[in-house]
Amino acid sequence: MNSQIIVTPPGPKARALLERDAKVLSPSYARDYPFVMDHGKGAQVWDVDGNRYIDFAAGIAVNSTGHAHPEIVQAIQSQVEKYIHISSDYYHELMVRVAERIDEIAPMKEDVTVFLANSGTESVEAAIKLARYATGRRQFIGFLGAFHGRSMGSLSFTASKARQQERFFPTMPGVWHVPYPDPYRPVFPIPSNGDEGDAVVNYIEDVLFPEALPPDEVAAILVEPIQGEGGYIVPPPNFFPRLRELCTKYGILLIADEVQSGVGRTGKWWGIQNWNVEPDIVCIAKGIASGVPMGAMAARKSVGAQWKPGAHGNTYGGNPIACVSALKTLELIEKEYMRNAAAMGAFMLDAVAEMQARHPSIGQTRGIGLMIGVEFVKDRQTKEPAREMRDRIVHRCFERGLLTLGCGRSTIRFMPALMIQKELVDEGLQIFESAVTETERQFLHS
């Protein structure tokens, strides 16, 4: 099982680079363990000392087609020979083609207008600016546990870790946070004829609106279809239909942050489609261009067309290299990888559910497609988060040749490339279970 690790990580080359990194790069970067990338192929990566790893992180769900996909590489190389940059002050066909493609697959029946950006946080910034502009309202609702980015507008919605907000207050005013519906850890009493999603929406309409926040002053509700950084939390069935009804009733825009859950990751183009709900605005990034920085904000034309020239803009959005990578990425996902995400996701979810029966530290397994969370607890009855155990398992996986990342209070997330093959899923899960077994022995029997 350890045959892919030929030098105990971090090896000498990795340690040398870590020393150089510490001298010049910002200490604000959070690194969970000392993996130093050399090259990758598909869902496998190698470090600078020659160790091979199975990649269940995919650059935080970015490398949707895997590392160095030959068709992505060829598309980029061909474009570089033509031109690398032309600002959005001018026109080019690739930018139009990407917007046309997004219009075809957007989770709204109405045509959309598209703003191209460089990242998820820029996509969110565009969405909240448009919401204010189009509605003339100034208030917003976000959710506890959410992650929407770190620029000051998106940071005002981010509520997954206090340290992300620490010493940055005041952020953008006018954002109200409510609990995200978590079936495993419900906050409100569940209605007799509903679920935790009903309870959250009831709280917004029956408590927040009459007591603190007039609904006719709310521009939008910003929400992740599946919470990412907050713990890979899948909401209960009633949440999004009820939230859509609430927004329609009060003229509030529904913004779906699909930065992590979109572009085929759940086996559908968009995570929110798992509940047959249409948003008014969708935020896109991460997996759309296979690792080339790109973001996008798509809005119903009746909303997006209200912007006037100069109301929003950027320099690099619609970069031609990002555009060709996005076009090829979307082609590959539609042709094969979205189906693979659904199939491999179901297989992986079944496997970790079986694993749960063998390991008392696993409190819950959850997910859709290749967006899977495994939550660790000290006791299944109390559901007390086992953060230290989770962190140790992440490190043990790294030492054995598997890249994973944590999220939420005590969850490990699996988000491999959408093209991952079954044999690599099997191998990765074997490494994962061995790490869980060893860590349980240390924590539960000490």
CORBELBEL-V973557 format. One record per residue. N is the residue number from 1. RES is the residue in three letters. SS is DSSP state (h for helix, s for strand, l for the rest). Layout:
n:N res:RES ss:SS
n:N res:RES ss:SS
This chain:
n:1 res:MET ss:l
n:2 res:ASN ss:l
n:3 res:SER ss:l
n:4 res:GLN ss:l
n:5 res:ILE ss:l
n:6 res:ILE ss:l
n:7 res:VAL ss:l
n:8 res:THR ss:l
n:9 res:PRO ss:l
n:10 res:PRO ss:l
n:11 res:GLY ss:l
n:12 res:PRO ss:h
n:13 res:LYS ss:h
n:14 res:ALA ss:h
n:15 res:ARG ss:h
n:16 res:ALA ss:h
n:17 res:LEU ss:h
n:18 res:LEU ss:h
n:19 res:GLU ss:h
n:20 res:ARG ss:h
n:21 res:ASP ss:h
n:22 res:ALA ss:h
n:23 res:LYS ss:h
n:24 res:VAL ss:h
n:25 res:LEU ss:l
n:26 res:SER ss:l
n:27 res:PRO ss:l
n:28 res:SER ss:l
n:29 res:TYR ss:l
n:30 res:ALA ss:l
n:31 res:ARG ss:l
n:32 res:ASP ss:l
n:33 res:TYR ss:l
n:34 res:PRO ss:l
n:35 res:PHE ss:l
n:36 res:VAL ss:l
n:37 res:MET ss:s
n:38 res:ASP ss:s
n:39 res:HIS ss:s
n:40 res:GLY ss:s
n:41 res:LYS ss:s
n:42 res:GLY ss:s
n:43 res:ALA ss:l
n:44 res:GLN ss:s
n:45 res:VAL ss:s
n:46 res:TRP ss:s
n:47 res:ASP ss:s
n:48 res:VAL ss:l
n:49 res:ASP ss:l
n:50 res:GLY ss:l
n:51 res:ASN ss:l
n:52 res:ARG ss:s
n:53 res:TYR ss:s
n:54 res:ILE ss:s
n:55 res:ASP ss:s
n:56 res:PHE ss:l
n:57 res:ALA ss:l
n:58 res:ALA ss:h
n:59 res:GLY ss:h
n:60 res:ILE ss:h
n:61 res:ALA ss:h
n:62 res:VAL ss:l
n:63 res:ASN ss:l
n:64 res:SER ss:l
n:65 res:THR ss:l
n:66 res:GLY ss:l
n:67 res:HIS ss:s
n:68 res:ALA ss:l
n:69 res:HIS ss:l
n:70 res:PRO ss:h
n:71 res:GLU ss:h
n:72 res:ILE ss:h
n:73 res:VAL ss:h
n:74 res:GLN ss:h
n:75 res:ALA ss:h
n:76 res:ILE ss:h
n:77 res:GLN ss:h
n:78 res:SER ss:h
n:79 res:GLN ss:h
n:80 res:VAL ss:h
n:81 res:GLU ss:l
n:82 res:LYS ss:l
n:83 res:TYR ss:l
n:84 res:ILE ss:l
n:85 res:HIS ss:l
n:86 res:ILE ss:l
n:87 res:SER ss:l
n:88 res:SER ss:l
n:89 res:ASP ss:l
n:90 res:TYR ss:l
n:91 res:TYR ss:l
n:92 res:HIS ss:l
n:93 res:GLU ss:h
n:94 res:LEU ss:h
n:95 res:MET ss:h
n:96 res:VAL ss:h
n:97 res:ARG ss:h
n:98 res:VAL ss:h
n:99 res:ALA ss:h
n:100 res:GLU ss:h
n:101 res:ARG ss:h
n:102 res:ILE ss:h
n:103 res:ASP ss:h
n:104 res:GLU ss:h
n:105 res:ILE ss:h
n:106 res:ALA ss:l
n:107 res:PRO ss:l
n:108 res:MET ss:l
n:109 res:LYS ss:l
n:110 res:GLU ss:l
n:111 res:ASP ss:l
n:112 res:VAL ss:s
n:113 res:THR ss:s
n:114 res:VAL ss:s
n:115 res:PHE ss:s
n:116 res:LEU ss:s
n:117 res:ALA ss:s
n:118 res:ASN ss:l
n:119 res:SER ss:l
n:120 res:GLY ss:h
n:121 res:THR ss:h
n:122 res:GLU ss:h
n:123 res:SER ss:h
n:124 res:VAL ss:h
n:125 res:GLU ss:h
n:126 res:ALA ss:h
n:127 res:ALA ss:h
n:128 res:ILE ss:h
n:129 res:LYS ss:h
n:130 res:LEU ss:h
n:131 res:ALA ss:h
n:132 res:ARG ss:h
n:133 res:TYR ss:h
n:134 res:ALA ss:h
n:135 res:THR ss:h
n:136 res:GLY ss:l
n:137 res:ARG ss:l
n:138 res:ARG ss:l
n:139 res:GLN ss:s
n:140 res:PHE ss:s
n:141 res:ILE ss:s
n:142 res:GLY ss:s
n:143 res:PHE ss:s
n:144 res:LEU ss:s
n:145 res:GLY ss:l
n:146 res:ALA ss:l
n:147 res:PHE ss:l
n:148 res:HIS ss:l
n:149 res:GLY ss:l
n:150 res:ARG ss:l
n:151 res:SER ss:l
n:152 res:MET ss:h
n:153 res:GLY ss:h
n:154 res:SER ss:h
n:155 res:LEU ss:h
n:156 res:SER ss:l
n:157 res:PHE ss:l
n:158 res:THR ss:l
n:159 res:ALA ss:l
n:160 res:SER ss:l
n:161 res:LYS ss:l
n:162 res:ALA ss:h
n:163 res:ARG ss:h
n:164 res:GLN ss:h
n:165 res:GLN ss:l
n:166 res:GLU ss:l
n:167 res:ARG ss:l
n:168 res:PHE ss:l
n:169 res:PHE ss:l
n:170 res:PRO ss:l
n:171 res:THR ss:l
n:172 res:MET ss:l
n:173 res:PRO ss:l
n:174 res:GLY ss:l
n:175 res:VAL ss:s
n:176 res:TRP ss:s
n:177 res:HIS ss:s
n:178 res:VAL ss:s
n:179 res:PRO ss:s
n:180 res:TYR ss:l
n:181 res:PRO ss:l
n:182 res:ASP ss:l
n:183 res:PRO ss:l
n:184 res:TYR ss:l
n:185 res:ARG ss:l
n:186 res:PRO ss:l
n:187 res:VAL ss:l
n:188 res:PHE ss:l
n:189 res:PRO ss:l
n:190 res:ILE ss:l
n:191 res:PRO ss:l
n:192 res:SER ss:l
n:193 res:ASN ss:l
n:194 res:GLY ss:l
n:195 res:ASP ss:l
n:196 res:GLU ss:h
n:197 res:GLY ss:h
n:198 res:ASP ss:h
n:199 res:ALA ss:h
n:200 res:VAL ss:h
n:201 res:VAL ss:h
n:202 res:ASN ss:h
n:203 res:TYR ss:h
n:204 res:ILE ss:h
n:205 res:GLU ss:h
n:206 res:ASP ss:h
n:207 res:VAL ss:h
n:208 res:LEU ss:h
n:209 res:PHE ss:h
n:210 res:PRO ss:h
n:211 res:GLU ss:h
n:212 res:ALA ss:l
n:213 res:LEU ss:l
n:214 res:PRO ss:l
n:215 res:PRO ss:h
n:216 res:ASP ss:h
n:217 res:GLU ss:h
n:218 res:VAL ss:s
n:219 res:ALA ss:s
n:220 res:ALA ss:s
n:221 res:ILE ss:s
n:222 res:LEU ss:s
n:223 res:VAL ss:s
n:224 res:GLU ss:l
n:225 res:PRO ss:l
n:226 res:ILE ss:s
n:227 res:GLN ss:s
n:228 res:GLY ss:l
n:229 res:GLU ss:l
n:230 res:GLY ss:l
n:231 res:GLY ss:l
n:232 res:TYR ss:l
n:233 res:ILE ss:s
n:234 res:VAL ss:s
n:235 res:PRO ss:l
n:236 res:PRO ss:l
n:237 res:PRO ss:l
n:238 res:ASN ss:h
n:239 res:PHE ss:h
n:240 res:PHE ss:h
n:241 res:PRO ss:h
n:242 res:ARG ss:h
n:243 res:LEU ss:h
n:244 res:ARG ss:h
n:245 res:GLU ss:h
n:246 res:LEU ss:h
n:247 res:CYS ss:h
n:248 res:THR ss:h
n:249 res:LYS ss:h
n:250 res:TYR ss:h
n:251 res:GLY ss:l
n:252 res:ILE ss:l
n:253 res:LEU ss:s
n:254 res:LEU ss:s
n:255 res:ILE ss:s
n:256 res:ALA ss:s
n:257 res:ASP ss:s
n:258 res:GLU ss:l
n:259 res:VAL ss:l
n:260 res:GLN ss:l
n:261 res:SER ss:l
n:262 res:GLY ss:l
n:263 res:VAL ss:l
n:264 res:GLY ss:l
n:265 res:ARG ss:l
n:266 res:THR ss:l
n:267 res:GLY ss:l
n:268 res:LYS ss:l
n:269 res:TRP ss:l
n:270 res:TRP ss:l
n:271 res:GLY ss:h
n:272 res:ILE ss:h
n:273 res:GLN ss:h
n:274 res:ASN ss:h
n:275 res:TRP ss:h
n:276 res:ASN ss:l
n:277 res:VAL ss:l
n:278 res:GLU ss:l
n:279 res:PRO ss:l
n:280 res:ASP ss:l
n:281 res:ILE ss:s
n:282 res:VAL ss:s
n:283 res:CYS ss:s
n:284 res:ILE ss:s
n:285 res:ALA ss:l
n:286 res:LYS ss:h
n:287 res:GLY ss:h
n:288 res:ILE ss:h
n:289 res:ALA ss:h
n:290 res:SER ss:l
n:291 res:GLY ss:l
n:292 res:VAL ss:l
n:293 res:PRO ss:l
n:294 res:MET ss:l
n:295 res:GLY ss:s
n:296 res:ALA ss:s
n:297 res:MET ss:s
n:298 res:ALA ss:s
n:299 res:ALA ss:s
n:300 res:ARG ss:s
n:301 res:LYS ss:h
n:302 res:SER ss:h
n:303 res:VAL ss:h
n:304 res:GLY ss:h
n:305 res:ALA ss:l
n:306 res:GLN ss:l
n:307 res:TRP ss:l
n:308 res:LYS ss:l
n:309 res:PRO ss:l
n:310 res:GLY ss:l
n:311 res:ALA ss:l
n:312 res:HIS ss:l
n:313 res:GLY ss:l
n:314 res:ASN ss:l
n:315 res:THR ss:l
n:316 res:TYR ss:l
n:317 res:GLY ss:l
n:318 res:GLY ss:l
n:319 res:ASN ss:l
n:320 res:PRO ss:h
n:321 res:ILE ss:h
n:322 res:ALA ss:h
n:323 res:CYS ss:h
n:324 res:VAL ss:h
n:325 res:SER ss:h
n:326 res:ALA ss:h
n:327 res:LEU ss:h
n:328 res:LYS ss:h
n:329 res:THR ss:h
n:330 res:LEU ss:h
n:331 res:GLU ss:h
n:332 res:LEU ss:h
n:333 res:ILE ss:h
n:334 res:GLU ss:h
n:335 res:LYS ss:h
n:336 res:GLU ss:h
n:337 res:TYR ss:h
n:338 res:MET ss:h
n:339 res:ARG ss:h
n:340 res:ASN ss:h
n:341 res:ALA ss:h
n:342 res:ALA ss:h
n:343 res:ALA ss:h
n:344 res:MET ss:h
n:345 res:GLY ss:h
n:346 res:ALA ss:h
n:347 res:PHE ss:h
n:348 res:MET ss:h
n:349 res:LEU ss:h
n:350 res:ASP ss:h
n:351 res:ALA ss:h
n:352 res:VAL ss:h
n:353 res:ALA ss:h
n:354 res:GLU ss:h
n:355 res:MET ss:h
n:356 res:GLN ss:h
n:357 res:ALA ss:h
n:358 res:ARG ss:h
n:359 res:HIS ss:l
n:360 res:PRO ss:l
n:361 res:SER ss:l
n:362 res:ILE ss:s
n:363 res:GLY ss:s
n:364 res:GLN ss:s
n:365 res:THR ss:s
n:366 res:ARG ss:s
n:367 res:GLY ss:s
n:368 res:ILE ss:s
n:369 res:GLY ss:l
n:370 res:LEU ss:l
n:371 res:MET ss:s
n:372 res:ILE ss:s
n:373 res:GLY ss:s
n:374 res:VAL ss:s
n:375 res:GLU ss:s
n:376 res:PHE ss:s
n:377 res:VAL ss:s
n:378 res:LYS ss:l
n:379 res:ASP ss:l
n:380 res:ARG ss:l
n:381 res:GLN ss:l
n:382 res:THR ss:l
n:383 res:LYS ss:l
n:384 res:GLU ss:l
n:385 res:PRO ss:s
n:386 res:ALA ss:l
n:387 res:ARG ss:h
n:388 res:GLU ss:h
n:389 res:MET ss:h
n:390 res:ARG ss:h
n:391 res:ASP ss:h
n:392 res:ARG ss:h
n:393 res:ILE ss:h
n:394 res:VAL ss:h
n:395 res:HIS ss:h
n:396 res:ARG ss:h
n:397 res:CYS ss:h
n:398 res:PHE ss:h
n:399 res:GLU ss:h
n:400 res:ARG ss:h
n:401 res:GLY ss:l
n:402 res:LEU ss:s
n:403 res:LEU ss:s
n:404 res:THR ss:l
n:405 res:LEU ss:s
n:406 res:GLY ss:s
n:407 res:CYS ss:s
n:408 res:GLY ss:l
n:409 res:ARG ss:l
n:410 res:SER ss:l
n:411 res:THR ss:s
n:412 res:ILE ss:s
n:413 res:ARG ss:s
n:414 res:PHE ss:s
n:415 res:MET ss:l
n:416 res:PRO ss:l
n:417 res:ALA ss:l
n:418 res:LEU ss:l
n:419 res:MET ss:l
n:420 res:ILE ss:l
n:421 res:GLN ss:l
n:422 res:LYS ss:h
n:423 res:GLU ss:h
n:424 res:LEU ss:h
n:425 res:VAL ss:h
n:426 res:ASP ss:h
n:427 res:GLU ss:h
n:428 res:GLY ss:h
n:429 res:LEU ss:h
n:430 res:GLN ss:h
n:431 res:ILE ss:h
n:432 res:PHE ss:h
n:433 res:GLU ss:h
n:434 res:SER ss:h
n:435 res:ALA ss:h
n:436 res:VAL ss:h
n:437 res:THR ss:h
n:438 res:GLU ss:h
n:439 res:THR ss:h
n:440 res:GLU ss:h
n:441 res:ARG ss:h
n:442 res:GLN ss:h
n:443 res:PHE ss:h
n:444 res:LEU ss:h
n:445 res:HIS ss:l
n:446 res:SER ss:l
